[in-house]
Amino acid sequence: MDIIKVSSKSVPQKVAGALANLFRESIDEVEMQAIGAGALNQAIKGIIIARGYVAPTGKNLVCTPAFSDILVDAEERTAIKLIVEAK
């Protein structure tokens, strides 16, 4: 599964473009990772914008949130994992 890492400084339009391009390549499921409220905000905006990009193809985006423990600089952090599917 492809992983898109989103930070609070990510541009939502670029996140949306990355998502839409993966779905155009016939990938049906993408994982997004965000640490912190700002990063999660940018990720959600990206999903909303990407939904508009893929809607004309007849696909709808479905998002499943989950927690994920990851290592950042040898320190364990809890990230929000968003599994985005095109259905």
Backbone atoms as SQL, in Angstrom:
CREATE TABLE atoms (id INTEGER PRIMARY KEY, chain TEXT, resi INTEGER, resn TEXT, atom TEXT, x REAL, y REAL, z REAL);
INSERT INTO atoms VALUES
  (1, 'A', 1, 'MET', 'N', 0.850, -1.170, 0.000),
  (2, 'A', 1, 'MET', 'CA', 0.000, 0.000, 0.000),
  (3, 'A', 1, 'MET', 'C', 0.899, 1.238, 0.000),
  (4, 'A', 2, 'ASP', 'N', 0.553, 2.219, -0.809),
  (5, 'A', 2, 'ASP', 'CA', 1.310, 3.461, -0.868),
  (6, 'A', 2, 'ASP', 'C', 1.008, 4.318, 0.358),
  (7, 'A', 3, 'ILE', 'N', 2.046, 5.023, 0.866),
  (8, 'A', 3, 'ILE', 'CA', 1.892, 5.876, 2.045),
  (9, 'A', 3, 'ILE', 'C', 2.226, 7.312, 1.673),
  (10, 'A', 4, 'ILE', 'N', 1.321, 8.217, 2.023),
  (11, 'A', 4, 'ILE', 'CA', 1.551, 9.652, 1.856),
  (12, 'A', 4, 'ILE', 'C', 1.684, 10.234, 3.255),
  (13, 'A', 5, 'LYS', 'N', 2.825, 10.858, 3.530),
  (14, 'A', 5, 'LYS', 'CA', 3.038, 11.487, 4.835),
  (15, 'A', 5, 'LYS', 'C', 2.692, 12.967, 4.713),
  (16, 'A', 6, 'VAL', 'N', 1.839, 13.437, 5.618),
  (17, 'A', 6, 'VAL', 'CA', 1.348, 14.813, 5.563),
  (18, 'A', 6, 'VAL', 'C', 1.803, 15.545, 6.819),
  (19, 'A', 7, 'SER', 'N', 2.305, 16.763, 6.639),
  (20, 'A', 7, 'SER', 'CA', 2.694, 17.598, 7.785),
  (21, 'A', 7, 'SER', 'C', 1.768, 18.810, 7.852),
  (22, 'A', 8, 'SER', 'N', 1.933, 19.587, 8.893),
  (23, 'A', 8, 'SER', 'CA', 1.095, 20.781, 9.043),
  (24, 'A', 8, 'SER', 'C', 1.441, 21.827, 7.986),
  (25, 'A', 9, 'LYS', 'N', 2.602, 21.691, 7.347),
  (26, 'A', 9, 'LYS', 'CA', 3.017, 22.636, 6.315),
  (27, 'A', 9, 'LYS', 'C', 2.708, 22.144, 4.898),
  (28, 'A', 10, 'SER', 'N', 2.107, 20.962, 4.785),
  (29, 'A', 10, 'SER', 'CA', 1.741, 20.427, 3.472),
  (30, 'A', 10, 'SER', 'C', 0.653, 21.281, 2.840),
  (31, 'A', 11, 'VAL', 'N', 0.743, 21.463, 1.538),
  (32, 'A', 11, 'VAL', 'CA', -0.264, 22.229, 0.798),
  (33, 'A', 11, 'VAL', 'C', -1.390, 21.264, 0.405),
  (34, 'A', 12, 'PRO', 'N', -2.622, 21.528, 0.835),
  (35, 'A', 12, 'PRO', 'CA', -3.721, 20.598, 0.571),
  (36, 'A', 12, 'PRO', 'C', -3.914, 20.258, -0.912),
  (37, 'A', 13, 'GLN', 'N', -3.706, 21.228, -1.807),
  (38, 'A', 13, 'GLN', 'CA', -3.864, 20.965, -3.235),
  (39, 'A', 13, 'GLN', 'C', -2.824, 19.953, -3.730),
  (40, 'A', 14, 'LYS', 'N', -1.623, 20.011, -3.165),
  (41, 'A', 14, 'LYS', 'CA', -0.584, 19.046, -3.560),
  (42, 'A', 14, 'LYS', 'C', -0.873, 17.664, -2.990),
  (43, 'A', 15, 'VAL', 'N', -1.391, 17.614, -1.783),
  (44, 'A', 15, 'VAL', 'CA', -1.802, 16.340, -1.190),
  (45, 'A', 15, 'VAL', 'C', -2.913, 15.733, -2.039),
  (46, 'A', 16, 'ALA', 'N', -3.866, 16.560, -2.439),
  (47, 'A', 16, 'ALA', 'CA', -4.980, 16.100, -3.271),
  (48, 'A', 16, 'ALA', 'C', -4.475, 15.593, -4.618),
  (49, 'A', 17, 'GLY', 'N', -3.530, 16.305, -5.218),
  (50, 'A', 17, 'GLY', 'CA', -2.969, 15.879, -6.499),
  (51, 'A', 17, 'GLY', 'C', -2.262, 14.543, -6.381),
  (52, 'A', 18, 'ALA', 'N', -1.513, 14.347, -5.301),
  (53, 'A', 18, 'ALA', 'CA', -0.822, 13.071, -5.089),
  (54, 'A', 18, 'ALA', 'C', -1.830, 11.936, -4.941),
  (55, 'A', 19, 'LEU', 'N', -2.882, 12.183, -4.166),
  (56, 'A', 19, 'LEU', 'CA', -3.931, 11.165, -3.983),
  (57, 'A', 19, 'LEU', 'C', -4.613, 10.835, -5.311),
  (58, 'A', 20, 'ALA', 'N', -5.033, 11.869, -6.018),
  (59, 'A', 20, 'ALA', 'CA', -5.757, 11.667, -7.272),
  (60, 'A', 20, 'ALA', 'C', -4.884, 10.931, -8.287),
  (61, 'A', 21, 'ASN', 'N', -3.594, 11.264, -8.350),
  (62, 'A', 21, 'ASN', 'CA', -2.704, 10.575, -9.290),
  (63, 'A', 21, 'ASN', 'C', -2.568, 9.099, -8.957),
  (64, 'A', 22, 'LEU', 'N', -2.501, 8.758, -7.678),
  (65, 'A', 22, 'LEU', 'CA', -2.422, 7.347, -7.299),
  (66, 'A', 22, 'LEU', 'C', -3.702, 6.611, -7.689),
  (67, 'A', 23, 'PHE', 'N', -4.839, 7.250, -7.505),
  (68, 'A', 23, 'PHE', 'CA', -6.096, 6.598, -7.876),
  (69, 'A', 23, 'PHE', 'C', -6.243, 6.483, -9.390),
  (70, 'A', 24, 'ARG', 'N', -5.676, 7.417, -10.138),
  (71, 'A', 24, 'ARG', 'CA', -5.703, 7.331, -11.609),
  (72, 'A', 24, 'ARG', 'C', -4.839, 6.186, -12.117),
  (73, 'A', 25, 'GLU', 'N', -3.823, 5.813, -11.324),
  (74, 'A', 25, 'GLU', 'CA', -2.935, 4.698, -11.683),
  (75, 'A', 25, 'GLU', 'C', -3.539, 3.349, -11.314),
  (76, 'A', 26, 'SER', 'N', -4.825, 3.312, -11.061),
  (77, 'A', 26, 'SER', 'CA', -5.567, 2.094, -10.726),
  (78, 'A', 26, 'SER', 'C', -5.219, 1.537, -9.360),
  (79, 'A', 27, 'ILE', 'N', -4.720, 2.383, -8.467),
  (80, 'A', 27, 'ILE', 'CA', -4.506, 1.971, -7.082),
  (81, 'A', 27, 'ILE', 'C', -5.803, 2.279, -6.338),
  (82, 'A', 28, 'ASP', 'N', -6.311, 1.315, -5.592),
  (83, 'A', 28, 'ASP', 'CA', -7.611, 1.485, -4.951),
  (84, 'A', 28, 'ASP', 'C', -7.532, 1.859, -3.484),
  (85, 'A', 29, 'GLU', 'N', -6.319, 1.811, -2.890),
  (86, 'A', 29, 'GLU', 'CA', -6.201, 2.083, -1.469),
  (87, 'A', 29, 'GLU', 'C', -4.873, 2.781, -1.183),
  (88, 'A', 30, 'VAL', 'N', -4.940, 3.880, -0.431),
  (89, 'A', 30, 'VAL', 'CA', -3.757, 4.671, -0.082),
  (90, 'A', 30, 'VAL', 'C', -3.799, 4.949, 1.418),
  (91, 'A', 31, 'GLU', 'N', -2.638, 4.864, 2.070),
  (92, 'A', 31, 'GLU', 'CA', -2.548, 5.196, 3.491),
  (93, 'A', 31, 'GLU', 'C', -1.915, 6.578, 3.631),
  (94, 'A', 32, 'MET', 'N', -2.517, 7.398, 4.468),
  (95, 'A', 32, 'MET', 'CA', -1.964, 8.711, 4.773),
  (96, 'A', 32, 'MET', 'C', -1.600, 8.726, 6.240),
  (97, 'A', 33, 'GLN', 'N', -0.449, 9.348, 6.574),
  (98, 'A', 33, 'GLN', 'CA', -0.019, 9.462, 7.965),
  (99, 'A', 33, 'GLN', 'C', 0.089, 10.923, 8.339),
  (100, 'A', 34, 'ALA', 'N', -0.431, 11.260, 9.528),
  (101, 'A', 34, 'ALA', 'CA', -0.369, 12.632, 10.024),
  (102, 'A', 34, 'ALA', 'C', -0.090, 12.598, 11.518),
  (103, 'A', 35, 'ILE', 'N', 0.840, 13.453, 11.961),
  (104, 'A', 35, 'ILE', 'CA', 1.128, 13.576, 13.391),
  (105, 'A', 35, 'ILE', 'C', 0.756, 14.998, 13.806),
  (106, 'A', 36, 'GLY', 'N', -0.229, 15.109, 14.668),
  (107, 'A', 36, 'GLY', 'CA', -0.655, 16.408, 15.163),
  (108, 'A', 36, 'GLY', 'C', -1.904, 16.931, 14.466),
  (109, 'A', 37, 'ALA', 'N', -2.539, 17.884, 15.130),
  (110, 'A', 37, 'ALA', 'CA', -3.803, 18.432, 14.634),
  (111, 'A', 37, 'ALA', 'C', -3.634, 19.179, 13.321),
  (112, 'A', 38, 'GLY', 'N', -2.552, 19.944, 13.173),
  (113, 'A', 38, 'GLY', 'CA', -2.329, 20.702, 11.942),
  (114, 'A', 38, 'GLY', 'C', -2.133, 19.790, 10.740),
  (115, 'A', 39, 'ALA', 'N', -1.382, 18.712, 10.947),
  (116, 'A', 39, 'ALA', 'CA', -1.151, 17.762, 9.858),
  (117, 'A', 39, 'ALA', 'C', -2.449, 17.040, 9.483),
  (118, 'A', 40, 'LEU', 'N', -3.223, 16.679, 10.489),
  (119, 'A', 40, 'LEU', 'CA', -4.501, 16.012, 10.219),
  (120, 'A', 40, 'LEU', 'C', -5.438, 16.940, 9.456),
  (121, 'A', 41, 'ASN', 'N', -5.448, 18.213, 9.811),
  (122, 'A', 41, 'ASN', 'CA', -6.273, 19.200, 9.113),
  (123, 'A', 41, 'ASN', 'C', -5.896, 19.267, 7.632),
  (124, 'A', 42, 'GLN', 'N', -4.603, 19.331, 7.329),
  (125, 'A', 42, 'GLN', 'CA', -4.153, 19.404, 5.939),
  (126, 'A', 42, 'GLN', 'C', -4.493, 18.113, 5.192),
  (127, 'A', 43, 'ALA', 'N', -4.380, 16.973, 5.866),
  (128, 'A', 43, 'ALA', 'CA', -4.703, 15.691, 5.235),
  (129, 'A', 43, 'ALA', 'C', -6.184, 15.616, 4.865),
  (130, 'A', 44, 'ILE', 'N', -7.040, 16.035, 5.798),
  (131, 'A', 44, 'ILE', 'CA', -8.486, 15.993, 5.537),
  (132, 'A', 44, 'ILE', 'C', -8.848, 16.935, 4.394),
  (133, 'A', 45, 'LYS', 'N', -8.263, 18.134, 4.381),
  (134, 'A', 45, 'LYS', 'CA', -8.516, 19.063, 3.277),
  (135, 'A', 45, 'LYS', 'C', -8.081, 18.439, 1.950),
  (136, 'A', 46, 'GLY', 'N', -6.934, 17.760, 1.963),
  (137, 'A', 46, 'GLY', 'CA', -6.447, 17.104, 0.754),
  (138, 'A', 46, 'GLY', 'C', -7.408, 16.033, 0.257),
  (139, 'A', 47, 'ILE', 'N', -7.972, 15.271, 1.176),
  (140, 'A', 47, 'ILE', 'CA', -8.935, 14.226, 0.792),
  (141, 'A', 47, 'ILE', 'C', -10.189, 14.862, 0.194),
  (142, 'A', 48, 'ILE', 'N', -10.657, 15.944, 0.784),
  (143, 'A', 48, 'ILE', 'CA', -11.860, 16.623, 0.281),
  (144, 'A', 48, 'ILE', 'C', -11.625, 17.149, -1.137),
  (145, 'A', 49, 'ILE', 'N', -10.470, 17.759, -1.355),
  (146, 'A', 49, 'ILE', 'CA', -10.160, 18.290, -2.688),
  (147, 'A', 49, 'ILE', 'C', -9.999, 17.143, -3.690),
  (148, 'A', 50, 'ALA', 'N', -9.319, 16.070, -3.291),
  (149, 'A', 50, 'ALA', 'CA', -9.113, 14.914, -4.176),
  (150, 'A', 50, 'ALA', 'C', -10.436, 14.263, -4.556),
  (151, 'A', 51, 'ARG', 'N', -11.389, 14.287, -3.639),
  (152, 'A', 51, 'ARG', 'CA', -12.709, 13.721, -3.942),
  (153, 'A', 51, 'ARG', 'C', -13.324, 14.429, -5.146),
  (154, 'A', 52, 'GLY', 'N', -13.141, 15.747, -5.198),
  (155, 'A', 52, 'GLY', 'CA', -13.629, 16.512, -6.343),
  (156, 'A', 52, 'GLY', 'C', -12.900, 16.159, -7.628),
  (157, 'A', 53, 'TYR', 'N', -11.612, 15.806, -7.519),
  (158, 'A', 53, 'TYR', 'CA', -10.838, 15.435, -8.702),
  (159, 'A', 53, 'TYR', 'C', -11.261, 14.081, -9.277),
  (160, 'A', 54, 'VAL', 'N', -11.570, 13.107, -8.405),
  (161, 'A', 54, 'VAL', 'CA', -11.888, 11.761, -8.893),
  (162, 'A', 54, 'VAL', 'C', -13.378, 11.532, -9.111),
  (163, 'A', 55, 'ALA', 'N', -14.234, 12.426, -8.625),
  (164, 'A', 55, 'ALA', 'CA', -15.684, 12.254, -8.764),
  (165, 'A', 55, 'ALA', 'C', -16.147, 12.122, -10.216),
  (166, 'A', 56, 'PRO', 'N', -15.580, 12.886, -11.166),
  (167, 'A', 56, 'PRO', 'CA', -16.035, 12.733, -12.556),
  (168, 'A', 56, 'PRO', 'C', -15.782, 11.341, -13.156),
  (169, 'A', 57, 'THR', 'N', -14.876, 10.572, -12.541),
  (170, 'A', 57, 'THR', 'CA', -14.609, 9.211, -13.036),
  (171, 'A', 57, 'THR', 'C', -15.588, 8.196, -12.448),
  (172, 'A', 58, 'GLY', 'N', -16.501, 8.674, -11.594),
  (173, 'A', 58, 'GLY', 'CA', -17.494, 7.788, -11.006),
  (174, 'A', 58, 'GLY', 'C', -17.034, 7.150, -9.703),
  (175, 'A', 59, 'LYS', 'N', -15.887, 7.571, -9.185),
  (176, 'A', 59, 'LYS', 'CA', -15.387, 7.003, -7.940),
  (177, 'A', 59, 'LYS', 'C', -15.691, 7.938, -6.778),
  (178, 'A', 60, 'ASN', 'N', -15.903, 7.352, -5.617),
  (179, 'A', 60, 'ASN', 'CA', -16.103, 8.101, -4.386),
  (180, 'A', 60, 'ASN', 'C', -14.993, 7.701, -3.426),
  (181, 'A', 61, 'LEU', 'N', -14.489, 8.640, -2.649),
  (182, 'A', 61, 'LEU', 'CA', -13.435, 8.337, -1.695),
  (183, 'A', 61, 'LEU', 'C', -14.031, 8.051, -0.330),
  (184, 'A', 62, 'VAL', 'N', -13.563, 6.963, 0.281),
  (185, 'A', 62, 'VAL', 'CA', -14.004, 6.550, 1.606),
  (186, 'A', 62, 'VAL', 'C', -12.778, 6.537, 2.505),
  (187, 'A', 63, 'CYS', 'N', -12.890, 7.130, 3.686),
  (188, 'A', 63, 'CYS', 'CA', -11.748, 7.292, 4.586),
  (189, 'A', 63, 'CYS', 'C', -12.005, 6.544, 5.894),
  (190, 'A', 64, 'THR', 'N', -11.033, 5.712, 6.301),
  (191, 'A', 64, 'THR', 'CA', -11.111, 4.986, 7.560),
  (192, 'A', 64, 'THR', 'C', -9.966, 5.446, 8.454),
  (193, 'A', 65, 'PRO', 'N', -10.262, 6.079, 9.591),
  (194, 'A', 65, 'PRO', 'CA', -9.195, 6.552, 10.478),
  (195, 'A', 65, 'PRO', 'C', -8.745, 5.467, 11.458),
  (196, 'A', 66, 'ALA', 'N', -7.466, 5.542, 11.847),
  (197, 'A', 66, 'ALA', 'CA', -6.914, 4.609, 12.839),
  (198, 'A', 66, 'ALA', 'C', -5.683, 5.241, 13.467),
  (199, 'A', 67, 'PHE', 'N', -5.253, 4.688, 14.581),
  (200, 'A', 67, 'PHE', 'CA', -4.003, 5.118, 15.204),
  (201, 'A', 67, 'PHE', 'C', -2.883, 4.215, 14.734),
  (202, 'A', 68, 'SER', 'N', -1.671, 4.765, 14.717),
  (203, 'A', 68, 'SER', 'CA', -0.498, 3.997, 14.310),
  (204, 'A', 68, 'SER', 'C', 0.695, 4.482, 15.126),
  (205, 'A', 69, 'ASP', 'N', 1.482, 3.561, 15.661),
  (206, 'A', 69, 'ASP', 'CA', 2.698, 3.920, 16.380),
  (207, 'A', 69, 'ASP', 'C', 3.861, 3.875, 15.400),
  (208, 'A', 70, 'ILE', 'N', 4.600, 4.984, 15.298),
  (209, 'A', 70, 'ILE', 'CA', 5.725, 5.061, 14.373),
  (210, 'A', 70, 'ILE', 'C', 6.945, 5.620, 15.105),
  (211, 'A', 71, 'LEU', 'N', 8.128, 5.390, 14.534),
  (212, 'A', 71, 'LEU', 'CA', 9.369, 5.924, 15.096),
  (213, 'A', 71, 'LEU', 'C', 9.773, 7.182, 14.346),
  (214, 'A', 72, 'VAL', 'N', 10.019, 8.261, 15.095),
  (215, 'A', 72, 'VAL', 'CA', 10.497, 9.518, 14.527),
  (216, 'A', 72, 'VAL', 'C', 11.713, 9.923, 15.344),
  (217, 'A', 73, 'ASP', 'N', 12.870, 9.962, 14.713),
  (218, 'A', 73, 'ASP', 'CA', 14.124, 10.304, 15.405),
  (219, 'A', 73, 'ASP', 'C', 14.332, 9.425, 16.645),
  (220, 'A', 74, 'ALA', 'N', 14.169, 8.123, 16.482),
  (221, 'A', 74, 'ALA', 'CA', 14.352, 7.128, 17.552),
  (222, 'A', 74, 'ALA', 'C', 13.387, 7.336, 18.715),
  (223, 'A', 75, 'GLU', 'N', 12.288, 8.015, 18.474),
  (224, 'A', 75, 'GLU', 'CA', 11.273, 8.254, 19.493),
  (225, 'A', 75, 'GLU', 'C', 9.936, 7.741, 18.973),
  (226, 'A', 76, 'GLU', 'N', 9.234, 6.986, 19.794),
  (227, 'A', 76, 'GLU', 'CA', 7.942, 6.447, 19.362),
  (228, 'A', 76, 'GLU', 'C', 6.872, 7.527, 19.469),
  (229, 'A', 77, 'ARG', 'N', 6.134, 7.708, 18.382),
  (230, 'A', 77, 'ARG', 'CA', 5.066, 8.711, 18.327),
  (231, 'A', 77, 'ARG', 'C', 3.777, 8.029, 17.873),
  (232, 'A', 78, 'THR', 'N', 2.664, 8.610, 18.235),
  (233, 'A', 78, 'THR', 'CA', 1.373, 8.107, 17.769),
  (234, 'A', 78, 'THR', 'C', 0.918, 8.989, 16.617),
  (235, 'A', 79, 'ALA', 'N', 0.660, 8.354, 15.493),
  (236, 'A', 79, 'ALA', 'CA', 0.201, 9.067, 14.307),
  (237, 'A', 79, 'ALA', 'C', -1.246, 8.677, 14.021),
  (238, 'A', 80, 'ILE', 'N', -1.905, 9.524, 13.289),
  (239, 'A', 80, 'ILE', 'CA', -3.229, 9.197, 12.761),
  (240, 'A', 80, 'ILE', 'C', -2.997, 8.596, 11.389),
  (241, 'A', 81, 'LYS', 'N', -3.554, 7.444, 11.166),
  (242, 'A', 81, 'LYS', 'CA', -3.463, 6.773, 9.874),
  (243, 'A', 81, 'LYS', 'C', -4.836, 6.868, 9.218),
  (244, 'A', 82, 'LEU', 'N', -4.867, 7.402, 8.017),
  (245, 'A', 82, 'LEU', 'CA', -6.115, 7.496, 7.257),
  (246, 'A', 82, 'LEU', 'C', -5.992, 6.573, 6.057),
  (247, 'A', 83, 'ILE', 'N', -6.840, 5.585, 6.000),
  (248, 'A', 83, 'ILE', 'CA', -6.849, 4.671, 4.861),
  (249, 'A', 83, 'ILE', 'C', -7.932, 5.179, 3.919),
  (250, 'A', 84, 'VAL', 'N', -7.503, 5.626, 2.736),
  (251, 'A', 84, 'VAL', 'CA', -8.414, 6.213, 1.765),
  (252, 'A', 84, 'VAL', 'C', -8.609, 5.223, 0.637),
  (253, 'A', 85, 'GLU', 'N', -9.867, 4.886, 0.365),
  (254, 'A', 85, 'GLU', 'CA', -10.203, 3.940, -0.706),
  (255, 'A', 85, 'GLU', 'C', -11.061, 4.619, -1.741),
  (256, 'A', 86, 'ALA', 'N', -10.845, 4.243, -2.999),
  (257, 'A', 86, 'ALA', 'CA', -11.677, 4.716, -4.098),
  (258, 'A', 86, 'ALA', 'C', -12.674, 3.615, -4.420),
  (259, 'A', 87, 'LYS', 'N', -13.947, 3.921, -4.272),
  (260, 'A', 87, 'LYS', 'CA', -14.991, 2.907, -4.521),
  (261, 'A', 87, 'LYS', 'C', -15.963, 3.417, -5.560);
